[in-house]
């Protein structure tokens, strides 16, 4: 076989063997054992921009794993954080109670997300100068709290997070650019909370952008939420796709800096 053909065959074999690696990752947050989820493309060589995903109120689920794979396909090293701890995957109404433990204790929430961030930063594939955090619903709140803790990340993206501002002074700790993707008709986020969030960002000098999607309510990226807007939470395909594209463009900007 000619050298050129051998080289081509070797390349094709390597490409055929390349795949998105997906696996559970166990780690500790203080004394609590957590189980996150990692995804990356093993065809990509060396360190790369990396994304931390924070789950919605039921804990690490197939939805976050799906998003992790989608980001891995874009070339990112991805870790899904586990705020609740290994094996704690509550369903409604218990999910609301579990999420409430952290929403009423923001220092604890920050500690849990920072533990996952530390794990991601230690990973051999992570370019620690290019790390961002995204979150869905409860996770959107958690992602912003990570920023308020002063974490050294380049960007934060909240998908239909609560966007409340319990301690506006903490906004001054945010080093990242912030992108908030919000359903314009979300009944679970009070108008006053939305205004307070924007005021916090402005007063703190945060480089932020709030995008509101008309006709979208809470959980607009979650297919499992159904399509009945009257329930206050429903999937919206147009908002889901538009917000994903907005996030990709955001990453393109912040990681090019």
Secondary structure by P-SEA (a helix, b strand, c coil): ccaaaaaaaaaaaaaaaccbbbbbbbbbcccbbbbbbbbbccccccccbbbbbbbccccccaaaaaaaaaaaaaccbbbbbbcccccccccaaaaaaaaaaaaacaaaaaaaaaaaaaaaaacccccccbbbbbbccaaaaaaaaaaaacccccbbbbcccccccccccccccccbbbbbbbccccccccaaaaaaaaaaaaaacccbbbbbbcccccccccccccccccccbbbbaaaaaaaaaaaaaaaaaaaac
